[in-house]
Amino acid sequence: MAVVKKTLQENYLFFIRELARIDSRIKELPIGGISAKKIGGSVYYYHQWREGKKVKSLSLGKALPPDLVEEINKRKTFEAQREEILDNINVIVKAIDAQRVTVEEILRLFSVNGISATLIGSYCLPVYRSRWKMNLPTMRTQDVDFLIQLPYKGKAVDVESLIGDLGFSIGFNPDGSTYFTNGVFKVEFLTPEKGKGTDKAIFIKELGIGAVPLRYLQMLLEQQVSLKLEDYSLSIPKPWVFAFHKILITKSRKDTSKKEKDLLQAVSILREIVKRPAETKKARSYLGTLPRPWVKYINERLAESLPEFME
């Protein structure tokens, strides 16, 4: 069964890459088709295509351009292949957790190419669940967040080209920060806020990306753990650091649902930690190193949601 699952995952990634390659080729080829009209005693050819609700038309004259015909036929062939690939992907997606496979492949690409980045956000929960054997809620999210420490110390890599093979294309937020999306997932980059902060993205030339500077992120870099997962490595904050950070960011959350989600994740992790005396001691010790206003806010939330951690 494990062999079948692995094969399905490999086929899924193969078809995703093929889809990206074919989409790239399709963009290079002319859209539409060729029509013919008989005017008087002569036949005239037209290149026609649709833009929204309008049909555009370009006269080609009496001679049919062989290069254009060949390129249009190529596009039609690629479009047929694209439909076949989508059918294959849809079948495989029903049999595997495509979300997890996609995220793991991004992590693998970053690791083997020497990109120095820490996984943060909800995708940390499955790692805590499997590595620390924690009973945690399953969180489904389309956002995959990476934390970049500055000055950047990893390898210089063109991130856009790297994950372009997985069907991701680049986009820009209003603040100038970079994100990558494949229509389902959104990959973003964050960095700790320095000094008084800024509302503009921080450009990281080694990666060709703009990262969002945010408060409290430095703490996620203070106690990290590097995990070896099959053929790649992963950096992730220790569970209690992740939990305390989640509580802190609820302070500035305006969206009630996101605030509740953050608190749920934090309390779920700390509830598991309370069951482990050695880790509880480490968590409480780390909490004592944080600024007093932060500790006060965290303790107030825990007194409401998880009083046993305070004992």
Order of alpha helices (4+ residues) and beta strands (2+ residues): alpha-beta-beta-beta-alpha-alpha-beta-alpha-beta-alpha-beta-beta-beta-beta-beta-beta-beta-alpha-alpha-alpha-alpha
